[in-house]
Amino acid sequence: MLYIFDPETDYILEDEQALLRPLQISDFENLKTFAINEPELWTYSLQHAGTEPAMKQYIEKALIAKEKGLAYPFIVFDKLKQRYAGTTRLYDIDLSNKCLSLGYTWYGKEFQGTGLNKHCKFLLFEFVFEQMGMERVEFRLDSQNERSMRAIKGLGCSFEGVLRSNGYRPDGTRRDSAILSMLREEWYAGKKELLKNKLI
C-alpha cells in the first residue's frame, strides 16, 4: 500500500462530533478567548499561550514548524457545540523511521470530559497509522499532569518511562516528561476497536 503525506495538503479529519482542520494564522481570532479567560490551560505545557501575544506566538511557531515539515497543527472544532475547542498537533515527524509525536493538545474547560478528545484521538490515530503509514506514535507530557496521563492511558497507550529534567515549565521550573506510545501493529490488533467502543 502506498502511503502519502504532504505537509502542504489541507487534511480535514472529522466524524459526528469533531472536526480537525489545518491551523491558520487567522485562527488567532478563534482561540484568543482561551488565552484571555483560561490561561491555566498551559500550566503543564512547554509553551505558554495564556495571553494574547503568547497565543499569537504559539500559532506562529506551529506554522513555522509546519513549513519546515516538522509538524502539522490542527485546530479542533466541536460539531455538537458548534464552537472551536482548542488545538492539537503532529510533531517531530520522522517519515524515514515512520515515527512522530502527538501533542500540544489543549481544549477549553467546557470541552473537557465531553468525549471530544477521544473522537479527536481516534481520527488522528486513523490518519497517522492508516493514511500516513506511521509505525509509532509517541506522547510526552509533564509527569505531574495526572489528568493527561489518565486520558492517554485510556486511549490504549503504553507507559514507557520518564525523561528526567528534560524541559522547562511556563513558570521556569524544570519538568520530568512521561513517555507513552502506541504502535501501528497494536492499533490493528485491537486498540482501534477498543477506542472506537469508547466513543460517546
C-alpha positions in Angstrom: 0.0 0.0 0.0 1.3 3.4 -0.9 1.3 6.0 1.9 1.5 9.6 1.0 1.8 12.6 3.4 2.3 16.1 2.1 2.5 18.9 4.7 1.2 21.4 2.2 -2.0 19.5 1.7 -5.0 20.6 3.8 -6.1 17.4 5.6 -9.5 17.5 7.2 -10.4 14.8 9.7 -14.0 14.6 11.0 -16.7 12.4 12.5 -20.1 13.2 14.1 -18.5 15.2 17.0 -15.1 16.5 16.0 -13.6 18.3 13.0 -9.9 18.9 12.7 -8.6 21.2 10.0 -5.2 22.8 9.5 -4.4 25.6 11.8 -4.1 29.0 10.2 -2.7 32.4 11.3 -6.3 33.8 11.2 -7.3 31.2 13.9 -6.0 33.6 16.5 -9.5 35.1 16.4 -11.0 31.7 17.2 -8.6 31.0 20.0 -7.8 34.2 21.8 -10.8 33.9 24.2 -9.0 30.9 25.8 -5.8 32.9 26.2 -7.7 35.7 27.9 -10.1 33.7 30.0 -8.3 30.3 30.7 -4.5 30.9 31.0 -4.3 27.9 33.4 -4.7 25.6 30.4 -1.0 25.8 29.8 0.2 25.0 33.4 2.0 21.9 32.2 2.9 23.0 28.7 6.4 23.6 27.4 5.0 26.7 25.5 2.6 29.0 27.3 -0.3 30.6 25.3 -2.1 32.2 28.2 -2.0 35.8 26.9 -3.0 37.3 23.5 0.7 37.9 22.5 1.6 34.4 23.7 -1.3 32.9 21.7 -0.1 34.7 18.5 3.4 33.4 19.1 2.1 29.9 19.8 0.3 29.8 16.4 3.2 31.4 14.6 5.7 28.8 15.9 3.4 26.0 15.0 3.1 27.2 11.4 6.9 27.7 11.1 7.3 24.1 12.2 4.7 23.1 9.6 6.6 25.0 6.8 9.7 23.0 7.7 7.8 19.7 7.5 8.4 19.0 11.2 4.8 19.4 12.4 1.2 19.5 11.3 -1.0 21.5 13.6 -4.8 21.3 13.7 -7.5 23.5 15.2 -10.3 21.5 16.8 -14.0 22.3 16.1 -16.7 20.8 18.3 -19.6 20.0 15.9 -22.1 19.4 18.7 -21.4 22.8 20.4 -20.7 24.5 17.1 -17.6 26.2 18.5 -13.8 26.0 18.3 -12.5 24.0 21.2 -8.7 24.1 21.1 -5.7 22.7 19.1 -3.7 19.5 18.7 -0.5 18.8 16.7 1.5 16.1 15.0 5.2 17.0 15.5 8.7 15.6 15.4 7.5 14.0 12.2 10.2 11.4 11.0 9.0 9.9 7.7 12.1 7.9 7.2 11.7 6.0 10.5 7.9 6.2 10.4 7.6 7.8 13.9 6.0 11.0 15.2 4.8 12.6 18.3 1.2 13.8 19.1 0.8 16.6 21.5 0.3 20.4 22.0 -3.2 19.3 22.7 -5.5 21.5 24.8 -9.2 22.2 25.0 -11.2 24.9 26.7 -12.7 23.8 30.0 -16.3 23.4 28.7 -15.0 20.8 26.1 -13.0 18.7 28.6 -14.6 15.5 29.7 -17.2 15.6 26.9 -15.7 12.8 24.8 -14.3 15.3 22.3 -10.7 14.2 23.0 -11.4 10.6 22.3 -13.0 11.5 19.0 -10.0 13.6 18.0 -7.5 10.9 19.0 -9.4 8.2 17.1 -9.4 10.4 14.0 -5.7 11.2 14.4 -4.7 7.6 15.1 -6.6 6.5 12.0 -4.9 9.2 9.9 -1.4 8.5 11.3 -1.5 4.7 11.0 -3.8 4.2 8.1 -3.1 7.1 5.8 0.5 8.2 6.8 1.7 4.6 7.4 3.4 5.5 10.7 4.7 2.7 12.9 4.8 4.6 16.2 3.0 7.5 17.8 4.6 9.0 21.0 3.2 11.2 23.7 5.3 13.3 26.0 3.8 15.0 29.0 4.7 16.6 32.3 4.9 13.6 34.7 2.9 15.6 37.2 0.0 16.0 34.8 -2.1 13.2 36.2 -5.3 14.2 34.2 -3.5 13.9 30.9 -1.7 10.7 31.9 -5.0 9.0 32.7 -6.5 10.3 29.4 -3.6 9.0 27.3 -3.6 5.6 29.0 -7.4 5.5 28.5 -6.7 5.7 24.7 -4.8 2.4 24.9 -1.3 3.8 25.0 1.5 2.1 26.9 3.7 3.9 29.5 7.4 3.6 28.7 9.2 5.7 31.2 10.3 9.2 32.3 12.8 11.6 30.8 14.2 13.4 33.8 14.5 17.2 33.8 14.2 17.5 30.0 12.4 20.8 29.8 11.0 24.0 31.4 7.5 24.6 32.6 6.0 28.1 31.8 6.9 29.1 35.4 10.6 28.4 34.8 10.8 25.2 36.9 12.2 22.0 35.3 9.9 19.2 34.5 10.2 15.4 34.0 8.4 14.1 30.9 6.5 10.9 30.9 6.6 8.9 27.6 3.7 6.9 26.3 3.2 5.4 22.9 1.1 3.3 20.6 2.4 1.1 17.7 0.7 0.5 14.4 0.5 -3.3 15.0 -1.3 -2.6 18.3 -3.8 -0.3 16.6 -4.7 -3.0 14.1 -4.5 -5.8 16.7 -7.4 -4.4 18.8 -6.6 -0.9 20.1 -8.7 0.6 17.3 -11.8 -1.4 18.2 -11.3 -0.7 21.9 -11.1 3.0 21.4 -13.9 3.1 18.9 -16.1 1.4 21.5 -15.3 4.2 24.0 -16.6 7.0 21.7 -19.6 8.7 23.1 
